[in-house]
Amino acid sequence: MLLFLLETGVRARELIGIRVSDIQWQYNFVKIDGKGYKERHVPIQSNMKTQLRKYVSIRGKLDNEALFVTIDSKPLTKRQFQSYITLYEWRRSDIHL
């Protein structure tokens, strides 16, 4: 998720709204329902495409179309995503270099 955010610059709400079918593998872009629910196409590079393919294969086939899901295979909410980012930052700040 972080790699996707860094590469594309999408908003958190846009990120959690991505469906597996929104990924256009052959054209290297992802359809995003943007602000105001306007659809836009966000290009992705080959490294991002590779990482997404790995993630989708690990994620497996589920009953829902959400790309990013919880451990219970439910669509990730914006609040859950924000909590993950906070937890990641907290753990990262605990590392002393």
All heavy atoms as an XYZ file, in Angstrom:
819
protein
N       0.824     -1.191      0.000
C       0.000      0.000      0.000
C       0.869      1.256      0.000
O       0.568      2.198     -0.729
C      -0.923      0.004      1.219
C      -2.041     -1.001      1.136
S      -3.244     -0.900      2.478
C      -2.278     -1.426      3.862
N       1.916      1.237      0.810
C       2.797      2.412      0.866
C       3.498      2.644     -0.467
O       3.609      3.787     -0.915
C       3.818      2.264      1.986
C       3.269      2.383      3.396
C       4.372      2.131      4.413
C       2.637      3.731      3.621
N       3.960      1.590     -1.091
C       4.611      1.724     -2.387
C       3.645      2.309     -3.407
O       4.001      3.203     -4.176
C       5.127      0.360     -2.866
C       5.856      0.333     -4.206
C       7.102      1.206     -4.151
C       6.231     -1.094     -4.563
N       2.398      1.842     -3.385
C       1.397      2.359     -4.311
C       1.136      3.843     -4.048
O       1.048      4.637     -4.981
C       0.102      1.559     -4.190
C      -0.864      1.820     -5.305
C      -0.799      1.090     -6.472
C      -1.822      2.813     -5.197
C      -1.676      1.331     -7.516
C      -2.710      3.066     -6.222
C      -2.634      2.326     -7.391
N       1.026      4.218     -2.792
C       0.814      5.627     -2.441
C       1.968      6.500     -2.919
O       1.754      7.568     -3.492
C       0.670      5.798     -0.925
C      -0.653      5.410     -0.304
C      -0.559      5.525      1.209
C      -1.781      6.271     -0.822
N       3.180      6.043     -2.668
C       4.353      6.825     -3.059
C       4.475      6.964     -4.573
O       4.833      8.018     -5.085
C       5.622      6.191     -2.496
C       5.810      6.320     -0.990
C       6.983      5.455     -0.541
C       6.027      7.764     -0.599
N       4.170      5.895     -5.280
C       4.322      5.941     -6.733
C       3.230      6.756     -7.418
O       3.489      7.467     -8.376
C       4.333      4.533     -7.328
C       4.450      4.581     -8.829
C       4.863      3.272     -9.446
O       5.679      2.544     -8.871
O       4.360      2.990    -10.533
N       2.014      6.648     -6.916
C       0.890      7.251     -7.635
C       0.388      8.558     -7.038
O      -0.205      9.363     -7.746
C      -0.296      6.272     -7.704
O      -0.741      5.996     -6.371
C       0.096      4.990     -8.415
N       0.572      8.748     -5.741
C       0.079      9.962     -5.094
C      -1.425      9.981     -4.884
O      -2.011     11.042     -4.690
N      -2.063      8.810     -4.907
C      -3.511      8.775     -4.700
C      -3.840      9.071     -3.246
O      -3.002      8.941     -2.356
C      -4.125      7.411     -5.120
C      -3.898      7.126     -6.581
C      -3.607      6.283     -4.256
N      -5.061      9.480     -3.008
C      -5.551      9.746     -1.653
C      -5.895      8.425     -0.965
O      -6.140      7.413     -1.626
C      -6.794     10.628     -1.714
C      -6.546     11.989     -2.290
C      -7.883     12.714     -2.506
N      -7.669     14.052     -3.032
C      -7.544     14.351     -4.313
N      -7.589     13.377     -5.221
N      -7.368     15.586     -4.710
N      -5.964      8.465      0.375
C      -6.289      7.251      1.146
C      -7.642      6.688      0.736
O      -7.789      5.479      0.562
C      -6.261      7.551      2.637
N      -8.647      7.524      0.569
C      -9.969      7.060      0.169
C      -9.923      6.412     -1.208
O     -10.585      5.414     -1.473
C     -10.986      8.200      0.157
C     -12.423      7.689     -0.037
C     -13.391      8.766     -0.441
N     -13.077      9.405     -1.706
C     -13.289      8.867     -2.914
N     -13.759      7.649     -3.030
N     -13.003      9.537     -4.006
N      -9.113      6.965     -2.094
C      -8.970      6.392     -3.427
C      -8.286      5.027     -3.354
O      -8.669      4.087     -4.050
C      -8.178      7.329     -4.323
C      -8.869      8.644     -4.604
C      -7.990      9.657     -5.314
O      -6.751      9.583     -5.204
O      -8.569     10.531     -5.989
N      -7.278      4.917     -2.497
C      -6.526      3.672     -2.349
C      -7.418      2.531     -1.882
O      -7.397      1.443     -2.455
C      -5.369      3.860     -1.369
C      -4.515      2.632     -1.118
C      -3.553      2.430     -2.271
C      -3.764      2.758      0.183
N      -8.216      2.783     -0.855
C      -9.043      1.696     -0.322
C     -10.210      1.363     -1.242
O     -10.808      0.311     -1.114
C      -9.550      2.004      1.102
C     -10.416      3.250      1.102
C      -8.396      2.110      2.074
C     -11.316      3.344      2.296
N     -10.516      2.237     -2.192
C     -11.606      1.985     -3.124
C     -11.202      1.207     -4.369
O     -12.054      0.872     -5.198
N      -9.926      0.889     -4.505
C      -9.462      0.166     -5.705
C      -9.933     -1.282     -5.663
O      -9.825     -1.960     -4.645
C      -7.926      0.215     -5.813
C      -7.448      1.645     -5.934
C      -7.449     -0.615     -7.010
C      -5.939      1.794     -5.857
N     -10.456     -1.728     -6.776
C     -10.870     -3.123     -6.943
C      -9.830     -3.838     -7.821
O      -9.138     -3.201     -8.605
C     -12.246     -3.190     -7.602
C     -13.337     -2.514     -6.778
C     -14.673     -2.521     -7.500
N     -14.622     -1.922     -8.822
C     -14.868     -0.637     -9.087
N     -15.157      0.202     -8.125
N     -14.808     -0.180    -10.333
N      -9.754     -5.132     -7.687
C      -8.802     -5.911     -8.491
C      -9.074     -5.675     -9.976
O      -8.148     -5.541    -10.772
C      -8.874     -7.414     -8.145
C      -7.983     -8.227     -9.060
C      -8.492     -7.646     -6.690
N     -10.332     -5.573    -10.352
C     -10.682     -5.371    -11.756
C     -10.305     -3.977    -12.265
O     -10.326     -3.741    -13.472
C     -12.184     -5.597    -11.959
O     -12.935     -4.710    -11.159
N      -9.949     -3.060    -11.369
C      -9.523     -1.720    -11.778
C      -8.099     -1.695    -12.318
O      -7.686     -0.731    -12.953
C      -9.607     -0.727    -10.608
C     -11.038     -0.431    -10.203
O     -11.942     -0.586    -11.047
O     -11.248     -0.042     -9.038
N      -7.341     -2.745    -12.050
C      -5.959     -2.800    -12.528
C      -5.974     -3.230    -13.989
O      -6.475     -4.306    -14.323
C      -5.111     -3.781    -11.701
C      -5.156     -3.414    -10.220
C      -3.674     -3.801    -12.218
C      -4.559     -4.467     -9.309
N      -5.455     -2.391    -14.846
C      -5.367     -2.692    -16.274
C      -3.936     -3.158    -16.550
O      -3.059     -2.365    -16.876
C      -5.718     -1.455    -17.103
C      -7.109     -0.921    -16.832
C      -8.180     -1.942    -17.171
O      -8.171     -2.501    -18.263
N      -9.088     -2.192    -16.244
N      -3.711     -4.456    -16.356
C      -2.365     -5.024    -16.434
C      -1.702     -4.747    -17.776
O      -0.527     -4.398    -17.824
C      -2.413     -6.534    -16.183
C      -2.984     -6.914    -14.857
C      -4.223     -7.444    -14.626
C      -2.370     -6.788    -13.566
N      -4.408     -7.662    -13.285
C      -3.288     -7.277    -12.613
C      -1.135     -6.328    -13.133
C      -3.009     -7.313    -11.251
C      -0.858     -6.366    -11.778
C      -1.782     -6.842    -10.852
N      -2.424     -4.918    -18.859
C      -1.827     -4.786    -20.189
C      -1.474     -3.344    -20.537
O      -0.603     -3.092    -21.360
C      -2.727     -5.407    -21.272
C      -4.036     -4.690    -21.517
C      -5.157     -5.102    -20.566
O      -4.933     -5.583    -19.458
N      -6.383     -4.892    -20.995
N      -2.145     -2.363    -19.919
C      -1.891     -0.955    -20.235
C      -1.119     -0.216    -19.150
O      -0.872      0.984    -19.256
C      -3.216     -0.239    -20.510
C      -3.984     -0.857    -21.641
C      -5.203     -1.482    -21.417
C      -3.477     -0.846    -22.939
C      -5.911     -2.063    -22.452
C      -4.175     -1.426    -23.985
C      -5.393     -2.033    -23.731
O      -6.080     -2.609    -24.753
N      -0.759     -0.903    -18.076
C       0.023     -0.328    -16.978
C      -0.630      0.891    -16.335
O       0.005      1.911    -16.119
C       1.443      0.027    -17.423
C       2.244     -1.197    -17.799
O       1.951     -2.310    -17.360
N       3.240     -1.001    -18.623
N      -1.906      0.772    -16.015
C      -2.562      1.822    -15.245
C      -3.651      1.221    -14.383
O      -4.061      0.078    -14.552
C      -3.101      2.943    -16.133
C      -4.319      2.602    -16.946
C      -5.587      2.644    -16.387
C      -4.196      2.261    -18.272
C      -6.707      2.335    -17.140
C      -5.307      1.956    -19.039
C      -6.572      1.989    -18.458
N      -4.086      2.029    -13.397
C      -5.148      1.631    -12.487
C      -6.255      2.668    -12.582
O      -5.982      3.869    -12.551
C      -4.630      1.533    -11.028
C      -5.749      1.176    -10.067
C      -3.498      0.526    -10.921
N      -7.500      2.206    -12.722
C      -8.636      3.118    -12.718
C      -8.924      3.514    -11.276
O      -9.033      2.656    -10.405
C      -9.878      2.463    -13.324
C      -9.790      2.266    -14.811
C     -11.104      1.843    -15.415
C     -11.493      0.467    -14.931
N     -12.697     -0.061    -15.578
N      -9.023      4.799    -11.044
C      -9.267      5.330     -9.708
C     -10.556      6.140     -9.729
O     -10.757      6.960    -10.620
C      -8.110      6.264     -9.259
C      -6.771      5.530     -9.284
C      -8.383      6.881     -7.899
C      -6.564      4.524     -8.201
N     -11.419      5.900     -8.738
C     -12.577      6.765     -8.546
C     -12.095      7.920     -7.687
O     -11.941      7.788     -6.472
C     -13.720      6.026     -7.851
C     -14.354      4.984     -8.758
O     -14.354      5.212     -9.985
O     -14.845      3.966     -8.252
N     -11.817      9.035     -8.316
C     -11.193     10.170     -7.646
C     -12.165     11.051     -6.890
O     -13.331     10.721     -6.693
N     -11.656     12.193     -6.494
C     -12.439     13.168     -5.754
C     -13.640     13.576     -6.596
O     -13.512     13.851     -7.788
C     -11.556     14.384     -5.469
C     -12.076     15.292     -4.401
C     -11.024     16.313     -4.055
C     -11.511     17.209     -2.959
N     -10.498     18.197     -2.604
N     -14.797     13.621     -5.978
C     -16.003     13.913     -6.729
C     -16.446     12.733     -7.582
O     -17.265     12.869     -8.470
N     -15.867     11.560     -7.307
C     -16.181     10.320     -8.012
C     -15.945     10.410     -9.518
O     -16.631      9.789    -10.318
C     -17.612      9.865     -7.694
C     -17.767      9.609     -6.213
C     -18.321     10.575     -5.383
C     -17.300      8.435     -5.640
C     -18.433     10.361     -4.013
C     -17.411      8.211     -4.279
C     -17.980      9.175     -3.472
O     -18.073      8.962     -2.129
N     -14.955     11.196     -9.889
C     -14.550     11.274    -11.286
C     -13.488     10.197    -11.520
O     -12.493     10.139    -10.819
C     -13.978     12.648    -11.607
C     -14.994     13.757    -11.490
C     -14.367     15.096    -11.762
C     -15.375     16.198    -11.539
N     -14.760     17.515    -11.600
N     -13.724      9.368    -12.522
C     -12.774      8.305    -12.817
C     -11.551      8.881    -13.512
O     -11.658      9.750    -14.369
C     -13.433      7.265    -13.719
C     -12.541      6.078    -13.994
C     -13.211      5.064    -14.885
O     -14.103      4.353    -14.400
O     -12.846      5.004    -16.074
N     -10.380      8.400    -13.096
C      -9.135      8.784    -13.767
C      -8.251      7.558    -13.863
O      -8.421      6.595    -13.127
C      -8.439      9.935    -13.058
C      -8.017      9.649    -11.648
C      -7.573     10.936    -10.939
N      -7.365     10.688     -9.533
C      -6.191     10.702     -8.928
N      -5.102     10.967     -9.628
N      -6.083     10.473     -7.654
N      -7.306      7.618    -14.775
C      -6.367      6.512    -14.980
C      -5.007      6.935    -14.456
O      -4.453      7.931    -14.903
C      -6.287      6.135    -16.451
C      -7.585      5.633    -16.975
N      -7.863      5.581    -18.309
C      -8.689      5.147    -16.358
C      -9.067      5.090    -18.485
N      -9.593      4.827    -17.314
N      -4.487      6.159    -13.507
C      -3.197      6.460    -12.886
C      -2.173      5.460    -13.403
O      -2.347      4.251    -13.226
C      -3.308      6.371    -11.345
C      -1.967      6.605    -10.690
C      -4.342      7.352    -10.827
N      -1.113      5.938    -14.063
C      -0.102      5.004    -14.585
C       0.725      4.380    -13.466
O       0.944      4.988    -12.416
C       0.774      5.901    -15.468
C       0.571      7.273    -14.957
C      -0.800      7.328    -14.368
N       1.155      3.147    -13.714
C       2.056      2.465    -12.780
C       3.255      1.948    -13.562
O       3.152      1.618    -14.737
C       1.356      1.307    -12.037
C       0.739      0.305    -13.001
C       0.330      1.828    -11.059
C       0.164     -0.932    -12.348
N       4.391      1.902    -12.885
C       5.609      1.413    -13.519
C       5.695     -0.104    -13.395
O       4.936     -0.729    -12.650
C       6.815      2.077    -12.872
C       6.848      3.572    -13.109
C       8.060      4.207    -12.475
O       9.081      3.571    -12.262
N       7.959      5.490    -12.171
N       6.632     -0.683    -14.094
C       6.744     -2.146    -14.124
C       7.033     -2.732    -12.739
O       6.529     -3.808    -12.411
C       7.808     -2.588    -15.116
O       9.056     -2.057    -14.773
N       7.821     -2.048    -11.903
C       8.098     -2.547    -10.554
C       6.814     -2.595     -9.733
O       6.555     -3.559     -9.021
C       9.149     -1.685     -9.846
C       9.500     -2.226     -8.490
O       9.701     -3.427     -8.321
N       9.555     -1.355     -7.504
N       5.986     -1.562     -9.836
C       4.711     -1.532     -9.110
C       3.796     -2.634     -9.615
O       3.127     -3.309     -8.833
C       4.047     -0.164     -9.284
C       2.758     -0.005     -8.510
S       3.069      0.205     -6.750
C       2.357     -1.293     -6.120
N       3.790     -2.836    -10.903
C       2.975     -3.892    -11.510
C       3.407     -5.262    -10.973
O       2.569     -6.088    -10.616
C       3.124     -3.827    -13.024
C       2.240     -4.747    -13.786
C       2.433     -4.470    -15.283
C       1.845     -5.509    -16.148
N       2.028     -5.239    -17.573
N       4.712     -5.479    -10.877
C       5.242     -6.737    -10.336
C       4.811     -6.932     -8.894
O       4.376     -8.023     -8.504
C       6.785     -6.760    -10.438
O       7.153     -6.594    -11.802
C       7.361     -8.035     -9.878
N       4.936     -5.882     -8.092
C       4.550     -5.972     -6.685
C       3.049     -6.215     -6.529
O       2.623     -6.983     -5.664
C       4.973     -4.715     -5.923
C       6.474     -4.506     -5.846
C       7.211     -5.707     -5.283
O       6.785     -6.317     -4.307
N       8.320     -6.060     -5.907
N       2.246     -5.569     -7.353
C       0.798     -5.783     -7.305
C       0.446     -7.223     -7.688
O      -0.424     -7.834     -7.070
C       0.075     -4.809     -8.235
C      -0.145     -3.403     -7.711
C      -0.757     -2.520     -8.793
C      -1.001     -3.396     -6.467
N       1.127     -7.753     -8.694
C       0.877     -9.148     -9.092
C       1.194    -10.101     -7.937
O       0.448    -11.051     -7.679
C       1.697     -9.528    -10.315
C       1.113     -9.028    -11.610
C       1.812     -9.728    -12.782
N       1.486     -9.114    -14.035
C       0.399     -9.371    -14.744
N      -0.482    -10.229    -14.283
N       0.179     -8.784    -15.894
N       2.309     -9.865     -7.250
C       2.675    -10.702     -6.100
C       1.608    -10.610     -5.015
O       1.182    -11.625     -4.449
C       4.025    -10.266     -5.525
C       5.210    -10.677     -6.339
C       6.490    -10.202     -5.670
C       7.697    -10.433     -6.518
N       8.926     -9.914     -5.878
N       1.188     -9.375     -4.720
C       0.191     -9.171     -3.682
C      -1.131     -9.862     -4.037
O      -1.719    -10.550     -3.205
C      -0.054     -7.677     -3.432
C      -1.228     -7.437     -2.518
C      -1.115     -7.668     -1.150
C      -2.450     -7.023     -3.030
C      -2.197     -7.485     -0.312
C      -3.540     -6.843     -2.196
C      -3.410     -7.072     -0.845
O      -4.491     -6.892     -0.020
N      -1.583     -9.708     -5.268
C      -2.852    -10.301     -5.698
C      -2.769    -11.823     -5.630
O      -3.735    -12.487     -5.238
C      -3.247     -9.812     -7.107
C      -4.404    -10.615     -7.676
C      -3.610     -8.329     -7.060
N      -1.620    -12.403     -5.967
C      -1.493    -13.863     -5.898
C      -1.509    -14.338     -4.445
O      -2.092    -15.379     -4.141
C      -0.227    -14.339     -6.614
O       0.925    -13.965     -5.911
N      -0.905    -13.586     -3.536
C      -0.914    -13.947     -2.112
C      -2.313    -13.737     -1.528
O      -2.806    -14.541     -0.746
C       0.127    -13.125     -1.329
C       1.536    -13.549     -1.739
C      -0.063    -13.276      0.172
C       2.632    -12.629     -1.244
N      -2.950    -12.640     -1.926
C      -4.295    -12.299     -1.460
C      -5.280    -13.393     -1.837
O      -6.175    -13.738     -1.091
C      -4.712    -10.961     -2.080
C      -6.132    -10.544     -1.847
C      -6.443     -9.348     -2.754
N      -7.819     -8.977     -2.731
C      -8.777     -9.558     -3.442
N      -8.485    -10.546     -4.241
N     -10.022     -9.149     -3.357
N      -5.080    -13.951     -3.021
C      -5.941    -15.028     -3.484
C      -7.287    -14.555     -3.991
O      -7.573    -13.361     -4.039
N      -8.112    -15.495     -4.356
C      -9.449    -15.204     -4.877
C     -10.400    -15.091     -3.693
O     -10.482    -15.999     -2.873
C      -9.887    -16.317     -5.812
C     -11.018    -15.969     -6.684
C     -10.721    -16.481     -8.084
C     -11.842    -16.165     -9.018
N     -11.566    -15.030     -9.845
N     -11.101    -13.974     -3.612
C     -12.033    -13.719     -2.511
C     -13.420    -13.425     -3.053
O     -13.606    -13.200     -4.252
C     -11.547    -12.527     -1.674
C     -10.155    -12.642     -1.057
C      -9.783    -11.348     -0.357
C     -10.090    -13.799     -0.082
N     -14.390    -13.375     -2.145
C     -15.762    -13.053     -2.527
C     -15.941    -11.587     -2.886
O     -16.871    -11.232     -3.588
C     -16.731    -13.411     -1.393
C     -16.828    -14.915     -1.191
O     -16.538    -15.661     -2.141
O     -17.192    -15.331     -0.075
N     -15.069    -10.721     -2.387
C     -15.198     -9.298     -2.697
C     -14.112     -8.879     -3.668
O     -13.113     -9.557     -3.843
C     -15.170     -8.447     -1.417
C     -13.844     -8.532     -0.696
O     -12.834     -8.086     -1.219
N     -13.840     -9.102      0.495
N     -14.313     -7.747     -4.305
C     -13.409     -7.253     -5.338
C     -12.364     -6.272     -4.796
O     -11.511     -5.820     -5.550
C     -14.224     -6.535     -6.423
C     -14.612     -7.437     -7.573
C     -13.434     -7.756     -8.483
O     -12.822     -6.841     -9.061
O     -13.125     -8.936     -8.597
N     -12.442     -5.901     -3.530
C     -11.507     -4.918     -2.972
C     -10.075     -5.418     -3.126
O      -9.778     -6.578     -2.839
C     -11.817     -4.656     -1.505
N      -9.196     -4.531     -3.570
C      -7.796     -4.920     -3.731
C      -7.139     -5.123     -2.373
O      -6.520     -6.144     -2.124
C      -7.034     -3.853     -4.534
C      -5.542     -4.092     -4.710
C      -5.277     -5.391     -5.468
C      -4.898     -2.922     -5.419
N      -7.290     -4.151     -1.505
C      -6.660     -4.235     -0.186
C      -7.698     -4.683      0.839
O      -8.749     -4.059      0.987
C      -6.046     -2.900      0.198
C      -4.938     -2.500     -0.731
C      -5.096     -1.455     -1.616
C      -3.745     -3.193     -0.749
C      -4.079     -1.091     -2.485
C      -2.722     -2.853     -1.614
C      -2.883     -1.793     -2.480
N      -7.382     -5.781      1.527
C      -8.323     -6.390      2.462
C      -7.650     -6.603      3.820
O      -6.429     -6.583      3.930
C      -8.851     -7.738      1.928
C      -9.692     -7.541      0.690
C      -7.710     -8.704      1.648
N      -8.490     -6.846      4.826
C      -7.994     -7.149      6.170
C      -7.606     -8.620      6.241
O      -7.814     -9.375      5.287
C      -9.075     -6.857      7.228
O     -10.164     -7.757      7.003
C      -9.545     -5.417      7.161
N      -7.101     -9.024      7.383
C      -6.730    -10.425      7.572
C      -7.955    -11.331      7.509
O      -7.859    -12.518      7.230
C      -5.951    -10.597      8.895
C      -5.207    -11.911      8.903
C      -6.867    -10.470     10.089
C      -4.109    -12.009      9.914
N      -9.140    -10.753      7.738
C     -10.400    -11.497      7.656
C     -10.991    -11.478      6.252
O     -12.148    -11.845      6.064
C     -11.432    -10.916      8.634
C     -10.954    -10.978     10.072
O     -10.240    -11.940     10.416
O     -11.291    -10.073     10.846
N     -10.221    -10.992      5.287
C     -10.642    -10.905      3.874
C     -11.813     -9.961      3.646
O     -12.573    -10.126      2.713
C     -10.980    -12.298      3.324
O      -9.866    -13.135      3.431
N     -11.941     -8.964      4.497
C     -12.966     -7.932      4.325
C     -12.298     -6.690      3.754
O     -11.111     -6.442      4.003
C     -13.626     -7.607      5.656
C     -14.408     -8.787      6.200
C     -15.168     -8.422      7.430
C     -16.087     -9.561      7.742
N     -15.989    -10.153      8.976
N     -13.039     -5.891      2.986
C     -12.441     -4.673      2.423
C     -11.882     -3.771      3.519
O     -12.504     -3.588      4.566
C     -13.616     -4.000      1.709
C     -14.564     -5.103      1.411
C     -14.424     -6.077      2.546
N     -10.712     -3.255      3.275
C     -10.056     -2.357      4.217
C     -10.796     -1.023      4.251
O     -11.178     -0.494      3.203
C      -8.609     -2.134      3.757
C      -7.671     -1.402      4.694
C      -7.405     -2.244      5.933
C      -6.366     -1.111      3.987
N     -11.010     -0.490      5.449
C     -11.651      0.817      5.574
C     -10.586      1.899      5.677
O      -9.417      1.611      5.967
C     -12.544      0.894      6.826
O     -11.714      0.799      7.998
C     -13.590     -0.221      6.829
N     -11.013      3.136      5.479
C     -10.072      4.250      5.568
C      -9.492      4.333      6.977
O      -8.300      4.566      7.159
C     -10.770      5.552      5.195
C      -9.839      6.740      5.179
C     -10.556      8.006      4.765
C      -9.644      9.211      4.886
N     -10.338     10.451      4.563
N     -10.313      4.132      7.985
C      -9.853      4.200      9.375
C      -8.826      3.103      9.672
O      -7.833      3.336     10.341
C     -11.052      4.096     10.326
C     -10.670      4.213     11.764
C     -10.162      5.623     12.070
N      -9.523      5.622     13.361
C      -8.289      6.058     13.588
N      -7.561      6.563     12.627
N      -7.780      6.022     14.783
N      -9.067      1.886      9.183
C      -8.108      0.803      9.384
C      -6.781      1.129      8.710
O      -5.717      0.890      9.282
C      -8.668     -0.507      8.833
C      -9.799     -1.075      9.644
C     -10.496     -2.213      8.936
O     -10.658     -2.199      7.717
N     -10.925     -3.207      9.697
N      -6.861      1.674      7.509
C      -5.647      2.062      6.797
C      -4.870      3.103      7.595
O      -3.659      2.989      7.765
C      -5.998      2.597      5.404
C      -4.833      3.195      4.688
C      -3.809      2.391      4.216
C      -4.738      4.562      4.517
C      -2.717      2.937      3.565
C      -3.653      5.115      3.871
C      -2.640      4.309      3.395
N      -5.562      4.108      8.110
C      -4.911      5.145      8.908
C      -4.270      4.552     10.162
O      -3.175      4.947     10.558
C      -5.918      6.231      9.280
C      -6.352      7.065      8.101
C      -7.538      7.960      8.410
O      -8.356      7.665      9.282
N      -7.637      9.059      7.686
N      -4.923      3.578     10.765
C      -4.365      2.914     11.946
C      -3.095      2.153     11.604
O      -2.132      2.156     12.369
C      -5.382      1.949     12.551
O      -6.487      2.648     13.040
N      -3.081      1.490     10.441
C      -1.876      0.769     10.007
C      -0.707      1.727      9.801
O       0.423      1.427     10.181
C      -2.128      0.000      8.712
C      -3.057     -1.170      8.836
C      -3.801     -1.593      7.751
C      -3.205     -1.875     10.029
C      -4.668     -2.680      7.850
C      -4.069     -2.946     10.132
C      -4.792     -3.346      9.044
O      -5.640     -4.407      9.137
N      -0.981      2.875      9.206
C       0.071      3.856      8.976
C       0.613      4.370     10.306
O       1.820      4.486     10.502
C      -0.441      5.032      8.111
C      -0.834      4.538      6.719
C       0.580      6.149      8.029
C       0.302      3.955      5.913
N      -0.283      4.648     11.242
C       0.129      5.117     12.568
C       0.971      4.063     13.274
O       2.013      4.375     13.852
C      -1.103      5.470     13.418
O      -1.855      6.467     12.740
C      -0.703      5.977     14.791
N       0.540      2.804     13.216
C       1.284      1.709     13.842
C       2.658      1.556     13.201
O       3.658      1.385     13.885
C       0.491      0.406     13.730
C       1.135     -0.832     14.350
C       1.282     -0.651     15.860
C       0.307     -2.062     14.039
N       2.710      1.629     11.874
C       3.979      1.529     11.161
C       4.928      2.638     11.591
O       6.096      2.386     11.877
C       3.733      1.589      9.653
C       5.010      1.662      8.842
C       5.799      0.538      8.640
C       5.440      2.868      8.313
C       6.971      0.605      7.919
C       6.613      2.951      7.584
C       7.369      1.820      7.386
O       8.532      1.907      6.671
N       4.422      3.865     11.668
C       5.257      4.997     12.067
C       5.733      4.840     13.508
O       6.872      5.139     13.828
C       4.485      6.315     11.896
C       5.310      7.533     12.169
C       6.541      7.664     11.286
O       6.495      7.247     10.127
O       7.576      8.170     11.776
N       4.856      4.341     14.368
C       5.230      4.144     15.769
C       6.343      3.107     15.878
O       7.323      3.307     16.567
C       3.994      3.705     16.561
C       4.293      3.398     17.986
C       4.490      4.279     19.002
C       4.444      2.093     18.560
N       4.749      3.601     20.167
C       4.728      2.263     19.928
C       4.363      0.802     18.040
C       4.930      1.179     20.786
C       4.573     -0.263     18.900
C       4.843     -0.065     20.257
N       6.211      1.994     15.161
C       7.244      0.952     15.195
C       8.547      1.454     14.589
O       9.619      1.144     15.066
C       6.777     -0.290     14.448
C       5.759     -1.079     15.206
C       5.410     -2.341     14.475
N       4.439     -3.106     15.233
C       3.805     -4.138     14.762
N       4.036     -4.546     13.529
N       2.948     -4.786     15.497
N       8.433      2.215     13.524
C       9.615      2.729     12.851
C      10.368      3.713     13.742
O      11.592      3.732     13.781
C       9.203      3.413     11.545
C      10.332      3.705     10.645
C       9.790      4.147      9.285
N      10.845      4.835      8.603
C      10.986      6.148      8.552
N      10.104      6.932      9.123
N      11.978      6.698      7.939
N       9.641      4.535     14.493
C      10.295      5.509     15.369
C      10.933      4.835     16.568
O      11.771      5.441     17.239
C       9.294      6.577     15.832
O       8.317      5.977     16.674
N      10.572      3.601     16.847
C      11.127      2.876     17.966
C      12.510      2.288     17.639
O      13.233      1.862     18.517
C      10.170      1.741     18.359
C      10.301      1.352     19.806
O      10.759      2.187     20.616
O       9.945      0.207     20.143
N      12.869      2.291     16.359
C      14.160      1.773     15.917
C      15.210      2.878     16.080
O      15.041      3.980     15.592
C      14.108      1.308     14.447
C      13.091      0.185     14.288
C      15.486      0.877     13.967
C      12.829     -0.184     12.845
N      16.268      2.559     16.766
C      17.330      3.545     16.990
C      18.502      3.256     16.063
O      19.058      2.186     16.066
C      17.804      3.506     18.441
C      16.706      3.759     19.417
N      16.168      5.007     19.604
C      16.022      2.923     20.237
C      15.224      4.930     20.518
N      15.118      3.679     20.916
N      18.797      4.217     15.224
C      19.907      4.034     14.278
C      21.208      4.517     14.840
O      21.333      5.405     15.568
C      19.589      4.755     12.973
C      18.322      4.283     12.272
C      18.085      5.137     11.039
C      18.471      2.840     11.865
